C-alpha cells in the first residue's frame, strides 16, 4: 500500500460527505460505509477525521479490520502499523494461548519433531479449511460439506482421528509429515486439539465426531474381517458416515436400562431390531449406526446400516443443528448376525472400552477450548479501556485470569500424563487400567470449564452473552460447555467410576 497521508489531511475529511479516520496508523475511507455500518452512522461521525484506534479496539476484534480491508486507502506518512496481522498457521503470541510445549523456550519429554510438524500442518489446515466452514455452518445449522469431508479423507485426517493403529500404516498423513507406524496418542491429541480451534462447538461435533466414537468399535470388535475392512474404507474415504447409538430417552449412563431389543430369527441368521435412540450425534446424516441392544441374555452391540425402517428426526439442542443430533427409531430392522460387535450378550465391555478413547478425546477438546477462552480474556482485558485504564490494570481481573490459567495448565498436564500412559499400553491394558483416571480427568476438566465459563462471561459482561462481536467465543462456550459435561458420561458418574476403580486396588488390611 503505497499511498500516504498526513494527519492534517485525514482531519480535513471529517463529515458525512467525506469521512476518514485512522486505525493503527492506517487510513480508512468510511464515506460509502456509513449506511452499512452495523452500529449505525452516529458512531462513525463521532470519530470522523480523528485517530480512532483506541475507540475501535475498545469495541471490536481485529478480524473486523481484516474483513473490511478494502476500506483502507493508505497509511499515515512516516508511521508504521503496530498491530500484528495473524497469518495462516501462526502460533498465538498471547500468554498461555498455546500449550507449554509449543511456547518458546520451553521443552517437553512427550513431543518430538514429528509432533511439531503435524501441529504446524494441522494449524494451517484448520485455519484455511475448517474454521471458515465451521463459522458458517454454526450459524446456518446446515451439515458439514462433502468437500471438507473429502479434503480430510484425502489428507487422512479422518483416519488419524481414530488414533494409532494398523489402519494408518501405508497412508500418507497430511502430505507425509508423520509416518503412520510412528503415529501415537500425542499425534492423536494434536489433531483433536487443533480442530477445536475453529471455535464452533456444534460444528465440532458435526465434523464427523460420530465416526471417531463408532468406527473405533468396529475396528476393535468386528470379528468379520471383510465387513470390518469394507466399512473402514467406506468411512475413511468419506463415502459413508457413521455414529454411535447407545443413549435412549429411557437410559443414558444406565446402559443396562436400554429398551431397544435385538431378537434372533428362528434360523439364527439375523437379528430383528426394534427401539429408539436419542441425542445421537451425527445421527441425521449417518449411513451406519453402532447400536446398543438388549439381547436374550444380556446386552449386545450391532452395526446397523441405514435402510427402510430406520427413521431419524432432528433434535434442537443448545448448540447448532450442524451437529446433526438425532432421535432415531428402529422398526423391525433386519441385521445379519455377522454385524455383531464383540461377544453376544456381553456388549458392555465393547462400550466401556470404547468409552476410554471418546472420553480422553473429549477431555482434550474441552481443555483446548478452555485455553482459547483464556486467550480471548487476555486479549479483551488488554484492549478494553475502563476508567482510563485497561481491564488488566484491575486486580480482580488479574485474579480471575490467574485462576483460569492455573486450571487450564493443570488439566493439560494431567491430560499429557494420561496420554503418555496410553502410549505405553495395549488397547486391552488401557481398558483395564485407564477407565478410572480418564473418567476423573474428564470430570475435573468439565468442572474447570464451568468455572472458566463463569469468570470469562463476567469479564466480558454483556458481550459474553451476545452472539457475534468481541464476546462471541465466550458466549458460545458458556452456552455449550455442558455438552462435554454430559456426553460420554456425566461428571458425577465418571467421578464415581474413578473412585470405584481405585477402590479395587485398595489394600484389604487396615493401614
C-alpha positions in Angstrom: 0.0 0.0 0.0 2.0 3.0 -1.3 -0.4 5.9 -0.7 0.4 8.0 2.4 -1.4 10.9 4.1 -0.6 13.4 6.8 -2.8 13.6 9.9 -3.9 17.0 8.8 -5.2 15.6 5.6 -7.2 13.0 7.4 -8.5 15.6 9.8 -10.0 17.6 6.9 -12.2 14.7 5.9 -14.5 14.9 8.8 -18.1 14.9 7.6 -20.6 12.5 6.0 -19.6 13.7 2.5 -16.0 12.6 3.1 -15.4 10.6 6.3 -11.9 9.3 7.0 -10.3 8.0 10.2 -7.1 6.4 11.4 -6.8 3.0 13.0 -3.4 1.6 13.8 -1.6 4.2 11.6 -3.7 3.1 8.6 -6.2 5.5 6.9 -9.7 4.3 6.2 -12.3 6.0 4.0 -15.7 5.2 5.5 -17.8 7.5 3.4 -19.6 4.8 1.5 -19.7 2.6 4.6 -21.7 4.9 6.8 -25.1 3.4 6.0 -23.8 -0.1 6.1 -22.1 0.2 9.5 -23.8 -2.4 11.8 -23.5 0.1 14.7 -25.2 3.0 12.8 -23.9 6.2 11.4 -23.6 8.3 14.6 -20.6 6.3 15.9 -18.7 6.9 12.7 -19.4 10.6 12.6 -18.1 10.9 16.1 -14.7 9.7 15.0 -14.6 11.4 11.6 -11.2 12.9 10.8 -9.6 11.5 14.0 -7.3 8.7 15.2 -10.0 6.1 16.2 -7.5 3.3 17.2 -8.4 3.2 20.9 -12.2 3.6 20.3 -12.1 0.9 17.6 -10.3 -1.7 19.7 -12.4 -0.9 22.7 -15.4 -2.3 20.7 -14.1 -4.6 18.0 -11.9 -7.6 17.3 -9.0 -7.1 14.9 -10.7 -9.5 12.4 -13.2 -6.8 11.6 -10.5 -4.7 10.0 -9.4 -7.8 8.0 -13.0 -8.3 6.9 -13.3 -4.7 5.7 -9.7 -4.3 4.4 -10.9 -2.8 1.2 -11.8 0.4 3.1 -8.2 1.1 3.8 -6.8 3.6 1.4 -3.3 4.1 2.8 -1.1 4.8 5.8 -0.2 7.8 7.9 3.0 9.4 6.5 6.2 8.4 8.3 4.2 6.0 10.6 4.2 2.2 10.7 1.3 -0.1 11.8 1.9 -1.8 15.1 -0.9 -4.4 15.3 0.2 -8.0 14.5 -1.5 -9.4 11.4 -2.0 -13.1 12.1 -1.2 -15.5 9.2 -2.5 -19.0 8.5 -0.8 -21.4 10.8 0.7 -18.9 13.2 1.1 -19.6 16.8 -0.6 -17.1 19.1 1.7 -14.6 20.8 -0.8 -14.1 23.7 0.5 -15.5 27.0 -0.8 -19.0 27.8 -2.7 -19.2 24.5 -0.6 -22.2 23.4 0.2 -25.3 25.5 3.6 -25.2 27.2 5.4 -27.5 24.7 4.6 -25.0 21.9 5.8 -21.9 23.7 9.5 -20.9 23.4 11.7 -21.6 25.1 10.0 -24.5 26.9 10.7 -28.2 26.3 8.7 -31.3 26.7 9.7 -35.0 27.0 6.5 -36.0 25.2 6.6 -34.1 21.9 9.2 -34.6 19.2 9.8 -33.2 15.8 7.1 -35.2 14.1 4.6 -33.9 16.6 5.7 -30.3 15.8 5.5 -30.9 12.0 2.0 -32.4 12.4 0.9 -29.4 14.6 2.0 -26.9 12.0 0.2 -28.6 9.2 -3.0 -29.2 11.3 -2.9 -25.5 12.3 -2.7 -24.4 8.6 -5.4 -26.9 7.5 -7.8 -25.8 10.3 -7.3 -22.1 9.7 -7.6 -22.4 5.9 -10.4 -25.0 5.5 -12.1 -25.9 8.8 -12.6 -22.6 10.6 -14.3 -20.7 7.7 -16.8 -23.5 7.2 -17.3 -24.1 10.9 -18.3 -20.5 11.5 -20.7 -20.6 8.5 -22.3 -23.9 9.5 -22.6 -22.9 13.1 -24.8 -20.0 12.1 -27.0 -21.6 9.4 -27.2 -25.0 11.0 -26.5 -27.0 7.8 -24.3 -30.1 7.9 -20.7 -30.4 7.1 -19.9 -30.2 3.4 -18.8 -33.2 1.4 -16.0 -31.0 0.1 -14.5 -30.7 3.5 -15.0 -34.4 4.3 -13.2 -35.2 1.0 -10.3 -33.0 2.0 -10.0 -34.7 5.3 -10.2 -38.1 3.7 -7.5 -37.2 1.0 -5.1 -36.0 3.7 -6.0 -38.9 6.0 -7.1 -36.6 8.8 -10.2 -38.8 9.1 -8.0 -41.8 9.6 -5.8 -40.0 12.2 -8.9 -39.2 14.2 -9.3 -42.9 15.2 -6.0 -42.8 16.9 -2.9 -45.1 16.4 -3.3 -48.4 14.7 -2.8 -50.6 11.6 -5.4 -48.5 9.7 -2.7 -45.8 9.4 0.1 -48.0 8.1 0.9 -47.2 4.5 -1.2 -44.0 4.5 0.3 -40.6 3.6 -0.7 -38.4 6.6 -1.1 -34.7 5.8 1.4 -34.9 3.0 3.8 -37.2 4.9 4.5 -35.1 8.0 4.4 -38.3 10.1 4.8 -42.0 9.4 1.6 -44.0 10.1 3.6 -46.6 12.0 5.0 -43.8 14.3 1.7 -42.1 14.9 1.0 -42.2 18.7 -1.6 -40.8 21.0 0.2 -37.5 21.2 -0.2 -37.1 17.5 -3.8 -38.0 18.1 -4.1 -35.4 20.7 -2.6 -32.7 18.4 -5.2 -33.5 15.7 -8.1 -33.2 18.1 -6.9 -30.1 19.9 -6.1 -28.2 16.6 -9.5 -28.9 15.1 -11.2 -27.4 18.3 -9.6 -24.0 17.5 -12.4 -23.4 14.9 -14.4 -22.2 18.0 -17.7 -23.7 16.9 -19.0 -26.2 19.4 -21.9 -27.5 17.3 -19.7 -27.9 14.2 -17.0 -29.5 16.3 -19.4 -32.5 16.8 -20.8 -32.1 13.4 -17.3 -32.6 12.0 -17.5 -36.4 11.9 -17.4 -36.8 15.7 -19.8 -39.7 15.4 -17.2 -41.6 13.3 -14.5 -41.1 15.9 -16.5 -42.9 18.6 -18.1 -45.6 16.5 -15.6 -46.7 13.8 -13.2 -47.5 16.7 -15.6 -50.0 18.0 -15.9 -51.6 14.6 -12.1 -51.7 14.2 -11.6 -53.3 17.6 -14.6 -55.6 17.9 -15.9 -56.6 14.5 -15.0 -60.3 14.0 -15.9 -60.4 10.3 -12.7 -59.1 8.6 -14.4 -58.5 5.3 -17.2 -56.3 6.8 -14.6 -54.5 9.1 -12.3 -53.5 6.2 -15.2 -52.6 3.9 -16.8 -50.3 6.4 -13.5 -48.8 7.4 -12.6 -48.0 3.8 -16.1 -46.6 3.1 -16.0 -44.3 6.1 -12.3 -43.2 5.9 -12.7 -42.4 2.2 -15.6 -40.1 3.1 -18.2 -42.1 1.1 -20.1 -43.2 4.2 -20.8 -41.7 7.6 -21.5 -43.3 10.9 -22.4 -42.7 14.5 -22.7 -44.3 17.9 -26.3 -45.0 19.0 -26.4 -46.0 22.7 -28.4 -43.4 24.6 -32.2 -43.6 24.8 -34.8 -41.5 26.4 -35.1 -44.3 28.9 -31.4 -44.7 29.7 -28.3 -42.6 29.5 -25.5 -43.6 31.8 -27.6 -46.5 32.9 -26.8 -48.6 29.9 -28.4 -51.7 31.5 -31.7 -49.9 31.3 -31.8 -49.8 27.5 -35.1 -50.9 25.8 -34.0 -51.3 22.2 -34.2 -55.1 21.5 -32.5 -57.4 19.1 -34.2 -60.8 18.7 -32.7 -63.5 16.6 -34.8 -65.0 13.7 -35.6 -68.8 14.0 -32.9 -69.6 11.5 -30.3 -67.7 13.6 -29.1 -65.7 10.6 -30.5 -62.3 11.6 -31.4 -60.0 14.5 -34.7 -58.1 14.3 -34.1 -54.7 16.0 -36.8 -52.5 17.5 -36.5 -49.5 19.6 -35.4 -45.9 19.8 -32.3 -43.8 20.5 -32.0 -40.2 21.5 -29.4 -37.4 21.4 -27.3 -39.3 18.8 -24.6 -37.1 17.4 -24.4 -37.1 13.5 -27.4 -39.4 13.5 -29.2 -37.2 11.0 -26.7 -37.9 8.2 -25.2 -41.2 9.2 -25.2 -44.4 7.0 -24.2 -46.7 9.8 -25.2 -46.9 13.4 -23.2 -48.7 16.1 -26.2 -49.6 18.2 -26.6 -50.9 21.8 -29.4 -53.5 22.1 -30.9 -55.9 24.7 -30.5 -59.5 23.6 -31.8 -62.7 25.1 -29.3 -63.0 28.0 -27.8 -59.5 28.2 -26.6 -56.5 26.2 -25.1 -56.6 22.7 -23.7 -54.1 20.1 -24.7 -54.3 16.4 -23.6 -52.4 13.3 -26.9 -51.3 11.6 -26.9 -49.9 8.1 -29.5 -47.2 7.2 -32.4 -48.9 5.5 -36.2 -48.8 5.4 -37.5 -48.8 8.9 -34.6 -46.5 10.2 -36.1 -43.1 10.8 -34.1 -40.1 12.1 -35.6 -36.9 13.4 -33.6 -33.7 14.1 -33.3 -32.6 17.8 -32.7 -28.9 18.6 -30.2 -28.6 21.4 -28.3 -25.7 22.9 -25.7 -25.7 20.2 -26.1 -25.6 16.4 -28.1 -28.2 14.4 -25.0 -28.6 12.3 -24.1 -31.4 14.7 -26.9 -33.5 13.2 -28.2 -34.6 16.6 -31.0 -37.1 16.1 -33.8 -39.1 17.6 -33.7 -42.5 15.9 -36.4 -45.1 15.5 -35.6 -48.7 14.5 -38.7 -50.6 13.4 -38.3 -54.3 12.5 -34.8 -53.8 11.2 -33.1 -56.9 9.8 -29.5 -57.1 10.8 -27.1 -60.0 9.8 -25.6 -61.8 12.8 -22.2 -61.1 11.2 -22.7 -57.5 12.2 -22.3 -58.3 15.9 -19.5 -56.4 17.6 -17.8 -58.4 20.4 -19.5 -61.3 22.1 -23.2 -61.7 22.2 -24.9 -60.7 25.5 -21.6 -59.2 26.7 -21.5 -55.9 24.8 -20.9 -53.9 27.9 -17.2 -54.5 27.5 -17.4 -53.2 23.9 -19.0 -49.9 25.1 -16.8 -49.4 28.1 -13.5 -50.0 26.4 -14.7 -47.7 23.5 -15.6 -45.0 26.1 -11.9 -44.6 27.1 -10.8 -43.0 23.8 -14.0 -41.0 23.5 -13.7 -39.5 27.0 -10.0 -38.8 26.6 -10.7 -37.1 23.2 -13.5 -35.0 24.8 -11.2 -34.1 27.6 -8.5 -32.9 25.2 -11.1 -30.9 23.3 -12.7 -29.0 26.2 -9.2 -28.4 27.7 -8.1 -26.8 24.4 -11.3 -24.8 24.3 -10.7 -23.5 27.8 -7.3 -22.3 26.7 -8.9 -20.4 23.8 -11.2 -18.8 26.4 -8.2 -17.7 28.4 -6.7 -16.2 25.2 -9.9 -14.3 24.5 -10.0 -12.9 28.0 -6.4 -11.8 27.9 -6.9 -10.0 24.6 -10.1 -8.3 25.8 -8.7 -7.3 29.1 -5.7 -5.8 27.4 -7.6 -3.7 24.9 -10.8 -2.8 26.9 -10.5 0.6 28.5 -12.5 1.3 31.7 -11.9 4.4 33.9 -9.0 5.4 31.6 -7.2 2.1 32.2 -7.4 -1.3 30.5 -9.0 -4.2 32.4 -5.6 -5.8 33.1 -4.9 -2.9 35.5 -7.7 -4.2 37.8 -6.5 -6.7 40.5 -9.9 -8.5 40.4 -9.4 -9.2 36.7 -5.9 -10.4 37.2 -7.1 -12.8 39.9 -9.7 -14.3 37.6 -7.1 -14.8 34.9 -4.7 -16.4 37.3 -7.3 -18.9 38.3 -8.3 -19.6 34.7 -4.7 -20.1 33.7 -4.0 -22.4 36.6 -7.0 -24.6 35.7 -6.0 -24.9 32.1 -2.4 -25.7 32.8 -3.3 -28.3 35.4 -5.7 -30.0 33.1 -3.3 -30.1 30.2 -0.5 -31.5 32.4 -2.8 -34.3 33.6 -4.0 -34.9 30.1 -0.4 -35.3 28.9 0.4 -37.7 31.7 -2.5 -40.0 30.8 -1.7 -39.7 27.1 1.8 -40.9 27.9 0.4 -44.0 29.8 -1.8 -44.7 26.7 1.3 -44.8 24.6 2.8 -47.4 26.8 -0.3 -49.7 27.0 -2.1 -52.0 24.7 -5.8 -51.5 24.0 -6.7 -54.2 26.5 -4.4 -52.7 29.2 -5.9 -49.3 28.6 -9.4 -50.7 29.0 -8.4 -52.3 32.3 -6.2 -49.6 33.8 -7.3 -46.2 32.5 -11.1 -46.1 32.7 -11.0 -44.6 36.2 -8.2 -42.0 35.6 -9.7 -40.9 32.3 -13.1 -40.6 34.0 -11.6 -38.4 36.7 -9.8 -36.3 34.2 -13.0 -35.6 32.2 -14.9 -34.8 35.3 -12.3 -32.4 36.5 -11.9 -30.8 33.1 -15.6 -30.1 32.7 -15.9 -28.8 36.3 -13.0 -26.5 35.4 -14.8 -25.4 32.3 -17.8 -24.4 34.4 -15.6 -22.1 36.5 -13.8 -20.7 33.5 -17.0 -20.1 31.6 -18.4 -18.2 34.6 -15.4 -16.0 35.1 -15.0 -15.3 31.4 -18.6 -14.3 31.0 -18.2 -11.8 33.9 -15.0 -10.4 32.4 -16.8 -9.7 29.1 -20.1 -8.5 30.6 -22.9 -8.1 28.1 -20.6 -9.2 25.3 -20.2 -12.6 26.9 -23.9 -13.3 26.4 -24.1 -11.8 22.9 -23.7 -14.0 19.8 -21.3 -12.2 17.5 -18.8 -9.4 18.1 -16.0 -9.3 20.7 -17.6 -11.9 23.0 -18.8 -14.4 20.5 -16.3 -17.1 21.6 -17.2 -16.6 25.2 -20.9 -16.7 24.5 -20.5 -20.0 22.5 -18.5 -21.6 25.3 -20.8 -20.6 28.2 -23.8 -21.9 26.2 -22.2 -25.2 25.1 -19.5 -26.4 27.6 -22.2 -28.5 29.3 -22.2 -30.9 26.3 -18.7 -32.1 27.4 -20.0 -32.5 31.0 -22.9 -34.7 29.8 -21.9 -36.5 26.6 -19.8 -39.6 27.1 -20.8 -39.9 30.8 -21.8 -37.2 33.3 -19.4 -35.7 35.8 -20.9 -37.5 38.7 -20.9 -40.9 37.0 -17.3 -40.5 35.9 -16.0 -39.2 39.2 -17.7 -42.2 40.9 -16.2 -44.6 38.3 -12.7 -43.2 39.1 -13.1 -43.8 42.8 -14.7 -47.2 42.5 -11.9 -48.4 40.2 -9.3 -47.1 42.7 -11.1 -49.0 45.5 -10.4 -52.3 43.7 -6.7 -51.7 44.4 -7.2 -50.6 48.0 -5.3 -52.9 50.4 -7.7 -55.0 52.5 -5.6 -54.6 55.6 -6.0 -51.5 57.7 -3.2 -49.1 57.1 
